[in-house]
Amino acid sequence: MKESESKVVTPFVSSTESKVKPAKAMQTSEDIHVGPNTQLSGGFSTNGMMIVDGRVDSADIVADRLVVSHIGDLEGKVVVHRAEISGVFSGELLAGDEVIVRPTARISGKVVCQKLVIHRGARIECTFSCVPEPGQESAAAAPDARGDRSFQQRQQFFKTQERRQFFTGVASVFAAIGAVAMLIGLKMVLS
């Protein structure tokens, strides 16, 4: 991209101002799309989706969903419900649900989420914190009100699973013996 082709857009700032200042966050429910060859800076707030195909610097983003495409570059602080990163992300990302890091992603900074999916090939130089869903941490930390019954149920499950594996193995052995016997019988018939 040539420097003369680069578009620099700072939303929500009056064109009469001599200096470009960071934009003030504005609440909307529409999707915000930063197209290729576009450079933005500032705050964005939407109940919709933020799609970054260009470059966003010094961002302060609040959205329902964030998508940074493989050609996108985002630097700043982001608070979203769900994020999918395929391009470059640098900064702080707080997701209320899931963060998906695609193979083409390069991320650095800090990520806090409930669920994390990292695809092979992604380059990561950041810290991750996966916090449990509301209610999960209290259920895991609280002693079981049913006492040993829950432990016995888990123990029975594993016994059942072990039995299934055992019988599957036995069935495989019998199938192999049956196949060998059939081959021997076929050989005797054909000779």
N, CA, C and O of each residue as an XYZ file, in Angstrom:
764
protein
N       0.848     -1.182      0.000
C       0.000      0.000      0.000
C       0.886      1.235      0.000
O       1.749      1.381      0.866
N       0.683      2.115     -0.955
C       1.433      3.360     -1.022
C       0.908      4.323      0.015
O      -0.272      4.300      0.366
N       1.798      5.172      0.504
C       1.397      6.125      1.532
C       0.310      7.063      1.033
O      -0.552      7.481      1.807
N       0.342      7.396     -0.246
C      -0.663      8.305     -0.794
C      -2.026      7.627     -0.895
O      -3.049      8.311     -0.921
N      -2.058      6.264     -0.952
C      -3.322      5.536     -1.032
C      -3.939      5.320      0.336
O      -5.111      4.957      0.430
N      -3.188      5.532      1.383
C      -3.662      5.266      2.738
C      -4.749      6.253      3.119
O      -4.594      7.464      2.961
N      -5.830      5.728      3.614
C      -6.919      6.562      4.099
C      -6.817      6.627      5.610
O      -6.638      5.598      6.262
N      -6.927      7.801      6.169
C      -6.937      7.954      7.620
C      -8.272      8.565      7.987
O      -8.581      9.690      7.593
N      -9.057      7.825      8.737
C     -10.378      8.275      9.114
C     -10.478      8.218     10.622
O     -10.204      7.182     11.228
N     -10.864      9.309     11.223
C     -11.108      9.335     12.663
C     -12.562      9.725     12.838
O     -12.924     10.881     12.623
N     -13.404      8.768     13.228
C     -14.830      9.062     13.301
C     -15.190      9.966     14.476
O     -14.464     10.055     15.466
N     -16.322     10.626     14.333
C     -16.929     11.423     15.386
C     -16.106     12.660     15.761
O     -16.280     13.186     16.860
N     -15.231     13.133     14.901
C     -14.437     14.323     15.178
C     -14.808     15.378     14.142
O     -14.875     15.085     12.948
N     -15.039     16.560     14.583
C     -15.418     17.645     13.693
C     -14.294     17.937     12.710
O     -13.122     17.947     13.088
N     -14.644     18.174     11.456
C     -13.631     18.439     10.438
C     -13.034     19.839     10.574
O     -12.036     20.138      9.919
N     -13.614     20.701     11.402
C     -13.092     22.054     11.569
C     -11.930     22.099     12.556
O     -11.238     23.112     12.648
N     -11.710     21.018     13.290
C     -10.605     21.008     14.241
C      -9.287     20.873     13.488
O      -9.202     20.153     12.492
N      -8.255     21.573     13.972
C      -6.968     21.530     13.291
C      -6.196     20.258     13.607
O      -5.450     19.764     12.761
N      -6.361     19.725     14.801
C      -5.667     18.495     15.174
C      -6.670     17.353     15.241
O      -7.809     17.527     15.674
N      -6.224     16.184     14.802
C      -7.074     15.008     14.896
C      -6.926     14.451     16.297
O      -5.818     14.126     16.723
N      -8.028     14.339     17.016
C      -8.022     13.826     18.375
C      -8.669     12.454     18.377
O      -9.442     12.126     17.477
N      -8.356     11.650     19.387
C      -9.033     10.360     19.476
C     -10.534     10.563     19.570
O     -11.018     11.471     20.246
N     -11.248      9.707     18.885
C     -12.700      9.829     18.854
C     -13.311      9.423     20.179
O     -12.781      8.571     20.892
N     -14.419     10.037     20.494
C     -15.151      9.698     21.703
C     -16.082      8.534     21.358
O     -16.695      8.521     20.290
N     -16.185      7.563     22.259
C     -17.007      6.388     21.996
C     -18.459      6.780     21.764
O     -19.002      7.653     22.442
N     -19.069      6.121     20.799
C     -20.460      6.383     20.476
C     -21.198      5.061     20.452
O     -20.721      4.103     19.843
N     -22.356      4.985     21.102
C     -23.121      3.748     21.202
C     -24.046      3.611     19.997
O     -24.790      4.537     19.675
N     -24.003      2.473     19.340
C     -24.871      2.172     18.209
C     -25.144      0.684     18.205
O     -24.458     -0.063     18.902
N     -26.115      0.232     17.449
C     -26.385     -1.196     17.349
C     -26.009     -1.727     15.977
O     -26.242     -2.896     15.673
N     -25.434     -0.881     15.158
C     -25.038     -1.287     13.822
C     -23.641     -1.888     13.832
O     -22.855     -1.664     14.752
N     -23.351     -2.652     12.790
C     -22.010     -3.199     12.630
C     -21.081     -2.089     12.169
O     -21.476     -1.202     11.413
N     -19.845     -2.151     12.637
C     -18.826     -1.190     12.218
C     -17.795     -1.966     11.430
O     -17.253     -2.960     11.914
N     -17.522     -1.516     10.215
C     -16.567     -2.211      9.349
C     -15.442     -1.262      8.965
O     -15.675     -0.215      8.361
N     -14.222     -1.640      9.322
C     -13.045     -0.879      8.919
C     -12.481     -1.599      7.708
O     -11.899     -2.677      7.828
N     -12.658     -1.001      6.552
C     -12.282     -1.648      5.304
C     -10.791     -1.682      5.062
O     -10.024     -1.016      5.758
N     -10.376     -2.468      4.066
C      -8.958     -2.529      3.696
C      -8.455     -1.134      3.305
O      -9.235     -0.308      2.830
N      -7.186     -0.872      3.498
C      -6.549      0.409      3.178
C      -7.148      1.572      3.959
O      -7.046      2.722      3.531
N      -7.774      1.283      5.104
C      -8.354      2.314      5.946
C      -7.670      2.275      7.298
O      -7.424      1.203      7.853
N      -7.364      3.454      7.826
C      -6.712      3.538      9.129
C      -7.565      4.410     10.035
O      -7.901      5.543      9.692
N      -7.916      3.860     11.211
C      -8.743      4.577     12.175
C      -8.052      4.614     13.521
O      -7.142      3.830     13.793
N      -8.493      5.530     14.354
C      -8.057      5.535     15.740
C      -9.208      6.079     16.563
O     -10.006      6.882     16.080
N      -9.289      5.634     17.816
C     -10.316      6.182     18.680
C     -11.213      5.149     19.287
O     -10.910      3.955     19.282
N     -12.337      5.620     19.819
C     -13.269      4.763     20.531
C     -14.469      4.402     19.694
O     -14.992      5.217     18.933
N     -14.901      3.155     19.850
C     -16.060      2.655     19.133
C     -16.893      1.839     20.111
O     -16.356      1.075     20.912
N     -18.201      2.008     20.037
C     -19.082      1.244     20.902
C     -20.306      0.858     20.093
O     -20.975      1.715     19.515
N     -20.598     -0.443     20.053
C     -21.740     -0.924     19.296
C     -22.301     -2.181     19.936
O     -21.573     -2.966     20.544
N     -23.592     -2.358     19.790
C     -24.199     -3.615     20.207
C     -24.096     -4.634     19.082
O     -24.516     -5.781     19.232
N     -23.543     -4.218     17.972
C     -23.355     -5.088     16.821
C     -21.939     -5.639     16.767
O     -21.318     -5.915     17.794
N     -21.445     -5.792     15.545
C     -20.146     -6.400     15.309
C     -19.138     -5.354     14.829
O     -19.479     -4.443     14.076
N     -17.899     -5.505     15.279
C     -16.790     -4.668     14.810
C     -15.926     -5.548     13.929
O     -15.361     -6.536     14.400
N     -15.817     -5.201     12.652
C     -15.029     -5.976     11.696
C     -13.844     -5.126     11.279
O     -14.016     -4.001     10.809
N     -12.638     -5.660     11.448
C     -11.426     -4.908     11.124
C     -10.707     -5.596      9.964
O     -10.132     -6.673     10.120
N     -10.752     -4.944      8.791
C      -9.995     -5.393      7.631
C      -8.852     -4.424      7.348
O      -7.975     -4.716      6.535
N      -8.858     -3.276      8.015
C      -7.821     -2.268      7.860
C      -6.975     -2.204      9.114
O      -6.638     -3.230      9.705
N      -6.631     -0.974      9.518
C      -5.802     -0.780     10.710
C      -6.524      0.145     11.681
O      -7.048      1.188     11.289
N      -6.545     -0.252     12.967
C      -7.131      0.574     14.017
C      -6.078      0.733     15.109
O      -5.638     -0.248     15.708
N      -5.675      1.992     15.363
C      -4.672      2.311     16.381
C      -5.344      2.935     17.592
O      -6.405      3.549     17.475
N      -4.729      2.778     18.748
C      -5.203      3.394     19.990
C      -6.706      3.197     20.167
O      -7.431      4.129     20.515
N      -7.149      1.998     19.926
C      -8.578      1.703     19.959
C      -9.088      1.538     21.376
O      -8.378      1.062     22.262
N     -10.317      1.935     21.568
C     -11.062      1.677     22.791
C     -12.417      1.185     22.304
O     -13.316      1.981     22.029
N     -12.559     -0.152     22.197
C     -13.715     -0.751     21.536
C     -14.577     -1.512     22.531
O     -14.078     -2.280     23.353
N     -15.878     -1.284     22.439
C     -16.871     -2.072     23.158
C     -17.858     -2.543     22.096
O     -18.479     -1.727     21.416
N     -18.004     -3.864     21.953
C     -18.887     -4.417     20.929
C     -19.395     -5.779     21.367
O     -18.891     -6.369     22.323
N     -20.396     -6.266     20.655
C     -20.883     -7.607     20.942
C     -19.894     -8.637     20.402
O     -19.591     -9.631     21.062
N     -19.397     -8.383     19.198
C     -18.479     -9.341     18.560
C     -17.386     -8.580     17.823
O     -17.632     -7.534     17.222
N     -16.176     -9.125     17.880
C     -15.038     -8.537     17.176
C     -14.493     -9.552     16.187
O     -14.293    -10.715     16.535
N     -14.254     -9.120     14.961
C     -13.613     -9.958     13.954
C     -12.455     -9.161     13.382
O     -12.657     -8.108     12.777
N     -11.232     -9.666     13.574
C     -10.052     -9.075     12.950
C      -9.644    -10.041     11.852
O      -9.160    -11.138     12.129
N      -9.842     -9.629     10.592
C      -9.563    -10.525      9.468
C      -8.064    -10.723      9.290
O      -7.259    -10.087      9.972
N      -7.699    -11.601      8.377
C      -6.282    -11.912      8.142
C      -5.503    -10.699      7.638
O      -4.275    -10.684      7.727
N      -6.185     -9.688      7.115
C      -5.500     -8.466      6.676
C      -5.694     -7.328      7.669
O      -5.214     -6.217      7.441
N      -6.388     -7.592      8.763
C      -6.665     -6.571      9.766
C      -5.551     -6.420     10.785
O      -4.788     -7.355     11.030
N      -5.461     -5.226     11.381
C      -4.442     -4.914     12.388
C      -5.109     -4.010     13.429
O      -5.555     -2.907     13.114
N      -5.169     -4.495     14.670
C      -5.856     -3.760     15.724
C      -4.945     -3.628     16.932
O      -4.368     -4.612     17.397
N      -4.817     -2.396     17.441
C      -4.005     -2.131     18.629
C      -4.857     -1.317     19.578
O      -5.379     -0.263     19.212
N      -4.999     -1.817     20.821
C      -5.760     -1.068     21.810
C      -6.444     -1.954     22.822
O      -6.030     -3.088     23.063
N      -7.503     -1.417     23.413
C      -8.252     -2.105     24.457
C      -9.632     -2.462     23.916
O     -10.324     -1.618     23.345
N     -10.030     -3.736     24.104
C     -11.280     -4.221     23.530
C     -12.073     -4.988     24.587
O     -11.527     -5.828     25.302
N     -13.373     -4.685     24.673
C     -14.292     -5.422     25.535
C     -15.425     -5.914     24.639
O     -16.177     -5.114     24.083
N     -15.544     -7.245     24.502
C     -16.542     -7.841     23.623
C     -17.136     -9.084     24.266
O     -16.647     -9.579     25.281
N     -18.198     -9.573     23.652
C     -18.774    -10.848     24.081
C     -17.989    -11.999     23.462
O     -17.684    -12.983     24.136
N     -17.662    -11.873     22.169
C     -16.966    -12.939     21.447
C     -15.992    -12.297     20.470
O     -16.292    -11.261     19.877
N     -14.810    -12.922     20.300
C     -13.807    -12.378     19.382
C     -13.223    -13.482     18.516
O     -13.060    -14.621     18.954
N     -12.913    -13.123     17.286
C     -12.255    -14.031     16.353
C     -11.110    -13.253     15.715
O     -11.328    -12.266     15.012
N      -9.881    -13.713     15.972
C      -8.695    -13.000     15.504
C      -8.006    -13.836     14.429
O      -7.584    -14.964     14.684
N      -7.896    -13.274     13.222
C      -7.157    -13.917     12.136
C      -5.953    -13.080     11.733
O      -5.025    -13.585     11.100
N      -5.965    -11.811     12.095
C      -4.892    -10.898     11.726
C      -4.025    -10.550     12.923
O      -3.698    -11.414     13.736
N      -3.655     -9.278     13.026
C      -2.756     -8.812     14.086
C      -3.573     -8.123     15.175
O      -4.386     -7.242     14.895
N      -3.345     -8.536     16.413
C      -3.974     -7.880     17.557
C      -2.906     -7.622     18.601
O      -2.115     -8.507     18.928
N      -2.889     -6.392     19.127
C      -1.950     -6.017     20.171
C      -2.696     -5.181     21.191
O      -3.295     -4.162     20.848
N      -2.662     -5.609     22.448
C      -3.337     -4.843     23.491
C      -4.030     -5.736     24.484
O      -3.581     -6.847     24.767
N      -5.155     -5.228     25.024
C      -5.936     -5.960     26.014
C      -7.275     -6.342     25.411
O      -7.968     -5.518     24.814
N      -7.626     -7.618     25.581
C      -8.890     -8.133     25.069
C      -9.631     -8.819     26.205
O      -9.134     -9.781     26.790
N     -10.812     -8.325     26.510
C     -11.664     -8.930     27.527
C     -12.911     -9.424     26.820
O     -13.693     -8.630     26.297
N     -13.100    -10.757     26.803
C     -14.252    -11.357     26.132
C     -15.128    -12.048     27.154
O     -14.638    -12.820     27.979
N     -16.414    -11.778     27.104
C     -17.356    -12.393     28.031
C     -17.596    -13.853     27.729
O     -18.068    -14.592     28.594
N     -17.279    -14.291     26.507
C     -17.510    -15.684     26.147
C     -16.258    -16.276     25.511
O     -15.335    -16.663     26.228
N     -16.205    -16.353     24.218
C     -15.186    -17.136     23.522
C     -14.240    -16.256     22.716
O     -14.634    -15.235     22.153
N     -12.972    -16.685     22.678
C     -11.974    -16.069     21.808
C     -11.420    -17.170     20.913
O     -10.963    -18.206     21.396
N     -11.466    -16.936     19.603
C     -10.929    -17.888     18.633
C      -9.722    -17.241     17.976
O      -9.815    -16.147     17.419
N      -8.584    -17.928     18.047
C      -7.338    -17.433     17.451
C      -7.040    -18.321     16.251
O      -6.700    -19.494     16.411
N      -7.164    -17.768     15.059
C      -6.998    -18.512     13.807
C      -5.518    -18.707     13.471
O      -4.662    -18.045     14.058
N      -5.205    -19.610     12.531
C      -3.802    -19.920     12.204
C      -2.981    -18.720     11.715
O      -1.767    -18.687     11.913
N      -3.619    -17.749     11.089
C      -2.900    -16.592     10.550
C      -2.731    -15.468     11.568
O      -2.150    -14.429     11.255
N      -3.233    -15.671     12.777
C      -3.228    -14.610     13.791
C      -1.845    -14.399     14.401
O      -1.048    -15.327     14.543
N      -1.594    -13.129     14.756
C      -0.414    -12.743     15.544
C      -0.944    -11.848     16.652
O      -1.390    -10.729     16.402
N      -0.890    -12.355     17.881
C      -1.433    -11.557     18.980
C      -0.387    -11.348     20.065
O       0.473    -12.195     20.307
N      -0.493    -10.187     20.709
C       0.375     -9.866     21.833
C      -0.428     -9.029     22.812
O      -1.358     -8.322     22.424
N      -0.059     -9.115     24.092
C      -0.752     -8.347     25.111
C      -1.373     -9.246     26.151
O      -0.718    -10.137     26.691
N      -2.659     -9.004     26.431
C      -3.361     -9.737     27.489
C      -4.761    -10.096     26.994
O      -5.467     -9.255     26.438
N      -5.159    -11.371     27.207
C      -6.484    -11.832     26.804
C      -7.152    -12.495     27.998
O      -6.572    -13.384     28.621
N      -8.374    -12.067     28.321
C      -9.176    -12.671     29.381
C     -10.491    -13.099     28.744
O     -11.164    -12.292     28.102
N     -10.861    -14.371     28.921
C     -12.082    -14.895     28.319
C     -12.584    -16.091     29.111
O     -11.946    -16.521     30.072
N     -13.732    -16.629     28.704
C     -14.248    -17.847     29.331
C     -13.788    -19.080     28.568
O     -13.407    -20.082     29.174
N     -13.822    -19.011     27.233
C     -13.423    -20.142     26.391
C     -12.374    -19.652     25.409
O     -12.441    -18.526     24.918
N     -11.402    -20.513     25.128
C     -10.313    -20.134     24.245
C     -10.054    -21.243     23.243
O      -9.908    -22.406     23.621
N      -9.997    -20.883     21.954
C      -9.681    -21.828     20.893
C      -8.485    -21.258     20.143
O      -8.559    -20.162     19.588
N      -7.370    -22.010     20.127
C      -6.174    -21.568     19.416
C      -5.872    -22.577     18.322
O      -5.681    -23.762     18.598
N      -5.829    -22.111     17.089
C      -5.525    -22.986     15.964
C      -4.016    -23.068     15.761
O      -3.289    -22.115     16.036
N      -3.561    -24.210     15.280
C      -2.148    -24.430     15.010
C      -1.660    -23.409     13.985
O      -2.306    -23.182     12.962
N      -0.523    -22.805     14.270
C       0.072    -21.831     13.369
C      -0.005    -20.403     13.881
O       0.739    -19.538     13.417
N      -0.883    -20.148     14.818
C      -1.018    -18.790     15.370
C       0.245    -18.429     16.142
O       0.831    -19.271     16.822
N       0.659    -17.168     16.029
C       1.825    -16.676     16.776
C       1.330    -15.845     17.946
O       0.618    -14.855     17.780
N       1.732    -16.281     19.141
C       1.186    -15.687     20.355
C       2.303    -15.222     21.269
O       3.229    -15.975     21.570
N       2.212    -13.977     21.707
C       3.128    -13.409     22.693
C       2.297    -12.645     23.710
O       2.438    -11.431     23.854
N       1.431    -13.362     24.412
C       0.562    -12.685     25.366
C       0.207    -13.614     26.512
O       0.536    -14.800     26.500
N      -0.464    -13.056     27.488
C      -0.937    -13.871     28.605
C      -2.422    -14.115     28.410
O      -3.164    -13.232     27.979
N      -2.841    -15.334     28.736
C      -4.248    -15.704     28.660
C      -4.753    -16.007     30.057
O      -4.048    -16.616     30.862
N      -5.960    -15.588     30.341
C      -6.654    -15.965     31.570
C      -8.037    -16.432     31.161
O      -8.815    -15.675     30.582
N      -8.336    -17.681     31.467
C      -9.661    -18.215     31.164
C     -10.436    -18.314     32.468
O     -10.113    -19.129     33.332
N     -11.446    -17.491     32.602
C     -12.262    -17.478     33.814
C     -13.487    -18.346     33.574
O     -14.031    -18.353     32.469
N     -13.932    -19.081     34.593
C     -15.095    -19.951     34.399
C     -16.365    -19.144     34.210
O     -16.450    -17.975     34.587
N     -17.356    -19.807     33.611
C     -18.652    -19.179     33.430
C     -19.272    -18.911     34.799
O     -18.970    -19.622     35.758
N     -20.128    -17.905     34.908
C     -20.769    -17.636     36.194
C     -21.515    -18.878     36.696
O     -22.253    -19.516     35.946
N     -21.313    -19.204     37.953
C     -21.958    -20.370     38.534
C     -21.078    -21.597     38.536
O     -21.240    -22.463     39.396
N     -20.138    -21.704     37.587
C     -19.262    -22.871     37.528
C     -18.268    -22.883     38.672
O     -18.024    -23.929     39.273
N     -17.689    -21.722     38.981
C     -16.672    -21.702     40.035
C     -17.278    -21.989     41.390
O     -16.641    -22.638     42.219
N     -18.501    -21.523     41.643
C     -19.118    -21.807     42.931
C     -19.518    -23.272     43.028
O     -19.444    -23.860     44.107
N     -19.939    -23.871     41.916
C     -20.316    -25.283     41.931
C     -19.086    -26.158     42.130
O     -19.154    -27.185     42.806
N     -17.968    -25.760     41.546
C     -16.748    -26.551     41.685
C     -16.145    -26.400     43.071
O     -15.571    -27.349     43.606
N     -16.270    -25.209     43.658
C     -15.651    -24.964     44.959
C     -16.504    -25.469     46.114
O     -15.973    -25.848     47.158
N     -17.830    -25.479     45.935
C     -18.713    -25.885     47.023
C     -18.690    -27.397     47.199
O     -18.643    -28.133     46.213
N     -18.723    -27.870     48.445
C     -18.780    -29.311     48.647
C     -20.108    -29.859     48.142
O     -21.136    -29.183     48.192
N     -20.069    -31.088     47.660
C     -21.255    -31.718     47.107
C     -22.266    -31.994     48.218
O     -21.946    -32.648     49.211
N     -23.469    -31.498     48.045
C     -24.494    -31.662     49.071
C     -24.927    -33.117     49.200
O     -25.417    -33.529     50.252
N     -24.750    -33.899     48.134
C     -25.156    -35.297     48.190
C     -24.079    -36.191     48.787
O     -24.287    -37.392     48.957
N     -22.941    -35.613     49.101
C     -21.874    -36.374     49.761
C     -21.237    -37.388     48.843
O     -20.875    -37.069     47.710
N     -21.096    -38.612     49.324
C     -20.408    -39.671     48.598
C     -21.196    -40.192     47.407
O     -20.638    -40.882     46.554
N     -22.486    -39.872     47.334
C     -23.301    -40.381     46.241
C     -22.749    -39.950     44.879
O     -22.688    -40.753     43.947
N     -22.348    -38.674     44.769
C     -21.788    -38.177     43.519
C     -20.494    -38.909     43.175
O     -20.272    -39.256     42.015
N     -19.648    -39.144     44.159
C     -18.409    -39.876     43.939
C     -18.712    -41.286     43.455
O     -18.054    -41.793     42.547
N     -19.712    -41.918     44.065
C     -20.087    -43.275     43.668
C     -20.619    -43.294     42.241
O     -20.344    -44.230     41.490
N     -21.372    -42.279     41.864
C     -21.877    -42.211     40.492
C     -20.732    -42.073     39.499
O     -20.732    -42.722     38.452
N     -19.755    -41.229     39.824
C     -18.599    -41.092     38.930
C     -17.819    -42.391     38.852
O     -17.373    -42.794     37.777
N     -17.655    -43.053     40.005
C     -16.922    -44.314     40.042
C     -17.658    -45.357     39.201
O     -17.024    -46.113     38.465
N     -18.987    -45.403     39.302
C     -19.786    -46.347     38.523
C     -19.657    -46.050     37.031
O     -19.581    -46.970     36.217
N     -19.633    -44.757     36.671
C     -19.477    -44.384     35.267
C     -18.174    -44.949     34.710
O     -18.152    -45.528     33.624
N     -17.080    -44.774     35.471
C     -15.800    -45.267     34.980
C     -15.788    -46.779     34.905
O     -15.194    -47.351     33.991
N     -16.441    -47.437     35.860
C     -16.532    -48.900     35.785
C     -17.288    -49.300     34.528
O     -16.886    -50.225     33.822
N     -18.388    -48.601     34.248
C     -19.174    -48.892     33.050
C     -18.351    -48.629     31.800
O     -18.393    -49.411     30.851
N     -17.615    -47.549     31.794
C     -16.782    -47.212     30.645
C     -15.678    -48.259     30.483
O     -15.379    -48.674     29.363
N     -15.073    -48.686     31.588
C     -14.043    -49.722     31.525
C     -14.639    -51.019     31.010
O     -14.009    -51.718     30.217
N     -15.862    -51.353     31.455
C     -16.525    -52.568     30.969
C     -16.752    -52.484     29.469
O     -16.502    -53.441     28.736
N     -17.232    -51.323     29.019
C     -17.470    -51.144     27.584
C     -16.188    -51.352     26.798
O     -16.188    -52.031     25.771
N     -15.091    -50.768     27.280
C     -13.811    -50.922     26.602
C     -13.364    -52.385     26.607
O     -12.841    -52.880     25.609
N     -13.572    -53.077     27.733
C     -13.192    -54.482     27.835
C     -13.974    -55.314     26.828
O     -13.390    -56.100     26.083
N     -15.317    -55.141     26.801
C     -16.139    -55.926     25.894
C     -15.879    -55.567     24.432
O     -15.990    -56.422     23.553
N     -15.538    -54.320     24.173
C     -15.161    -53.936     22.815
C     -13.888    -54.671     22.407
O     -13.778    -55.155     21.281
N     -12.935    -54.754     23.321
C     -11.695    -55.500     23.050
C     -11.958    -56.976     22.827
O     -11.396    -57.578     21.913
N     -12.812    -57.565     23.660
C     -13.156    -58.987     23.518
C     -13.848    -59.222     22.178
O     -13.552    -60.195     21.484
N     -14.775    -58.324     21.814
C     -15.473    -58.462     20.531
C     -14.495    -58.370     19.372
O     -14.645    -59.079     18.377
N     -13.494    -57.502     19.490
C     -12.482    -57.376     18.435
C     -11.682    -58.662     18.295
O     -11.377    -59.094     17.183
N     -11.339    -59.278     19.437
C     -10.583    -60.542     19.403
C     -11.419    -61.629     18.742
O     -10.922    -62.364     17.888
N     -12.710    -61.736     19.140
C     -13.579    -62.746     18.532
C     -13.763    -62.487     17.038
O     -13.824    -63.433     16.253
N     -13.851    -61.230     16.639
C     -13.982    -60.907     15.221
C     -12.737    -61.333     14.465
O     -12.828    -61.867     13.359
N     -11.572    -61.099     15.058
C     -10.319    -61.506     14.412
C     -10.237    -63.029     14.306
O      -9.837    -63.558     13.269
N     -10.621    -63.747     15.393
C     -10.602    -65.217     15.368
C     -11.580    -65.734     14.322
O     -11.277    -66.681     13.597
N     -12.752    -65.113     14.243
C     -13.749    -65.512     13.243
C     -13.242    -65.293     11.837
O     -13.471    -66.123     10.958
N     -12.555    -64.184     11.611
C     -12.021    -63.901     10.271
C     -10.963    -64.921      9.896
O     -10.924    -65.389      8.758
N     -10.090    -65.276     10.861
C      -9.043    -66.272     10.589
C      -9.688    -67.629     10.310
O      -9.281    -68.327      9.382
N     -10.680    -68.003     11.099
C     -11.359    -69.282     10.892
C     -12.040    -69.318      9.532
O     -12.027    -70.347      8.856
N     -12.634    -68.201      9.129
C     -13.285    -68.147      7.825
C     -12.263    -68.290      6.712
O     -12.519    -68.982      5.727
N     -11.111    -67.651      6.849
C     -10.059    -67.758      5.833
C      -9.539    -69.195      5.740
O      -9.302    -69.705      4.645
N      -9.365    -69.841      6.894
C      -8.905    -71.241      6.899
C      -9.950    -72.128      6.235
O      -9.600    -72.995      5.434
N     -11.220    -71.927      6.552
C     -12.285    -72.714      5.931
C     -12.363    -72.471      4.446
O     -12.575    -73.411      3.681
N     -12.194    -71.213      4.008
C     -12.211    -70.885      2.584
C     -11.044    -71.534      1.883
O     -11.188    -72.019      0.761
N      -9.880    -71.553      2.527
C      -8.697    -72.173      1.943
C      -8.917    -73.677      1.780
O      -8.514    -74.253      0.769
N      -9.554    -74.322      2.771
C      -9.823    -75.761      2.702
C     -10.820    -76.062      1.597
O     -10.684    -77.071      0.905
N     -11.809    -75.215      1.420
C     -12.817    -75.438      0.361
C     -12.182    -75.288     -1.012
O     -12.483    -76.062     -1.921
N     -11.311    -74.305     -1.170
C     -10.705    -74.038     -2.461
C      -9.588    -75.022     -2.802
O      -9.240    -75.123     -3.978
N      -8.998    -75.762     -1.841
C      -7.917    -76.673     -2.161
C      -8.395    -78.028     -2.550
O      -7.585    -78.906     -2.848
